[in-house]
Amino acid sequence: MVDIIKVKGLYSMCVRRHAPLLTTIERYYHAKHLRTSRMFPGLVSSPPTRQQVDKSSRSQFPETLCKSQKLMLQMGLIQGAAAGTFYTLPLLTRSLEKLKRVIDRTMQNIGAQKVTTPCLAPASIWKASDRWDVMGSELLKLKDRQEKDLCLAPIGRKFRDEMRPKNGLLRGREFEMKDLYTFDASLKEAEVSYNEVCEAYLQMFKELHLDIVKVEADSGAMGGSKSHEYQLISEIGEDTILRCTKCGTSISQELADSHPESKKCLQENCPGNWTETTGIEIAHTFLLGTKYSKIFKAQALLANNKVVDMQMGCYGIGVSRLLASAIEVLSTEEYIRWPQLLAPHQVCIISQQTGHFFEESLSIAESLQEELLSKSHLHNEVILDDRHKLSIGKRLIICEQFGFPYLIIVGKKVQEATPLFEFVDVYKGEKQFLSREQIVSRLSQIDTVVV
Amino acid sequence: MVDIIKVKGLYSMCVRRHAPLLTTIERYYHAKHLRTSRMFPGLVSSPPTRQQVDKSSRSQFPETLCKSQKLMLQMGLIQGAAAGTFYTLPLLTRSLEKLKRVIDRTMQNIGAQKVTTPCLAPASIWKASDRWDVMGSELLKLKDRQEKDLCLAPIGRKFRDEMRPKNGLLRGREFEMKDLYTFDASLKEAEVSYNEVCEAYLQMFKELHLDIVKVEADSGAMGGSKSHEYQLISEIGEDTILRCTKCGTSISQELADSHPESKKCLQENCPGNWTETTGIEIAHTFLLGTKYSKIFKAQALLANNKVVDMQMGCYGIGVSRLLASAIEVLSTEEYIRWPQLLAPHQVCIISQQTGHFFEESLSIAESLQEELLSKSHLHNEVILDDRHKLSIGKRLIICEQFGFPYLIIVGKKVQEATPLFEFVDVYKGEKQFLSREQIVSRLSQIDTVVV
């Protein structure tokens, strides 16, 4: 059944250099379901040590790398490409697709409809709103074969020629955003739409168990009358936030500087004090008013035949940044922790090490995997860790490092009269022995995002 | 409940000009579920006439437009952006997402794993394989703020500076592809992988009921020992295919020209004759051998410690092209037909026109919609056509033009002792009266792709 091939330098097709961290992968053919031995890459052998990662990343990345970025390199979740751009490898790609499904669902629930816009955009749009010059050298510009000016649109998949890309996915030159625009005929209705979207954002962050704070912010270059940032509290965050110790109201340092009255008037209504903290900006919402609708003539024809400029709202979530910064905040130096719903695979089954009980244990693991996979909400969620040259203990540590939420160990106790499995709830830090029926019942109830 | 706003020129934010086809949209707030009146755009009023589309497209598009492209403009499925690039609007976006899910599922089933690659790529990769020069001006090149050479990578989301973009999504400057690479340690194993992928492609095309022919082809600039194109037979296709009348073997005209023996030797084994037909290339597979693995040192370390260059296969499906050309082939001049599984919404319920039975009919329609939507496979699949200023007959024609597979009319017969609905299976051309239970049971069995 197993036909092992070790592959060296498999990544070089993608990465224009040998990838020192990820040199070896084994493939087992004919495995019916997902196994660690079929994963690409990084799940076969133990992850490289922290020292290896540090040494390798110093030569690859001139920019600073934060904790989550080092972890992602160590675990084979990303691979650097050009400066400020990254390949996302299978595990991270799965997690990102889950996040996109969660965002899609949230947006569908408030009646938003999805469109896609091309990356290549004619210069004329950006010139009409003066943003060709305002955005300056941050805009990546190019000419086509007819010498026409184009730019890589900073909407949808976003491009930004960062002066100093750093922290990997947190501040890259190419990243993914979810954008949303609302159009209303009056400011009052636009405010209703605005609040509905803000509420949906907060609800979604809550569903992901992320401590994200809504912060009153400066509208900056975008313009408009009202704006909020959604900040994930983190030491490595570059934005300073002022939070009231009493009522929890938060405003950005920028806003406090440019409009000191915003700080004062809030304080008058509340006896609390302002404390400083730092955050990573995950999302931003703007009540734009008519700034862009005037320029581009987005007008509404009312029932009374009056024509008015549309009141716009614009809203963005940094998709890759959300995931990267969530990992940054939730993980330790050695253990990746995902927002649990977004872990690439929810369940990992670990069978015995090579030895006298090996075959039977593998067969029980396969049968359990098959039963679990047959449930539609566990589609592709259950992988089998068949690195049977490594001890169960060693694999347990590696799987905990990868942050799979539920681990099932097919150990010696499955040979007893009442077969028992060791069941680990990694995120709760609980271990217990459960029967097969109890495991199936427990995992029938977990939330998943099918991708 | 209904609070109508007519919106003029809503598109101008996106399209840098007024969109003459899509000037009016009505929004009903507080509608709990999907309604035509909430769709953006095109579902509210009747579609524009063919003459309006022709007139408008002549001014917007210097390039030729084929049937499917005109239909998509007419129905508000796409909107032109810069030359050779398009906005995909909500209905088409849904359909494309369904196609991507089908492709993902197909690829997962053969054990493929998904990675994403950045659009921005350093010149060095393309220079190493000489493709920077070979691809020449088809490659979109740019410089960053450090004056470093970059290109928009022709992998993943693909960019190609077409000399003459035409037929909209069929030959654009920016389009989406699904790529796949296989790596094996020996040619024999690589051939097994190659055949497995080809088989999966054909199986998927069959699932979509598309008449796609596997054609032996020239490897061209890609190199390698074996290659096949997957051609959708169509009059507007630009590729000439030779098909044997007897055994069905197909080879590309290019291959027959460059390697006349490929034609001869096949004919020797079969008494059939070659006939010429034209097709649209939807996918291409290459058994590449070691051409790229040699350059980039993608090597395998075998069990006997021997190091060999990997045998590569490379495979691509034109995602947006597949959908556009399927629509081209399946549609008439006036009626869009999708691969049924990929229709943006499977079911449309049409309630009564404004009049004495209006309220009751709408309430029955809403309740039926709610019951259907509660089934997980019908998530977001059921829309309610509430354009109640239009007669049922008029809306029936429009819905048939849009190609929703199943229509349910809440007509006078729901007032009878045994309430009956008119049920239309659009793709089979069948109409019948069914009870509510019969409809629910019938629609419980349809195949859908949840997005």
Interface residues (C-beta under 8 A of the other chain):
Chain A: I4 I5 K6 V7 K8 G9 L10 S12 M13 C14 R16 H18 T24 A31 R38 M39 F40 A81 A82 T85 F86 Y87 T88 L89 P90 T93 R94 L96 E97 D104 Q108 G111 Q113 K114 V115 T116 T117 P118 C119 L120 A121 P122 S124 I125 A128 S137 L140 K141 L142 D144 R145 L150 L152 R157 F159 D161 M163 R173 E174 Y181 F183 D184 A185 Y292 S293 F296 K297 A298 Q299 A300 L301 L302 A303 V307 M310 M312 N380 V451
Chain B: I4 I5 K6 V7 K8 G9 L10 S12 M13 C14 R16 H18 T24 A31 R38 M39 F40 A81 A82 T85 F86 Y87 T88 L89 P90 T93 R94 L96 E97 D104 Q108 G111 Q113 K114 V115 T116 T117 P118 C119 L120 A121 P122 S124 I125 A128 S137 L140 K141 L142 D144 R145 K148 L150 L152 R157 F159 D161 M163 R173 E174 Y181 F183 D184 A185 Y292 S293 F296 K297 A298 Q299 A300 L301 L302 A303 V307 M310 M312 N380 V451
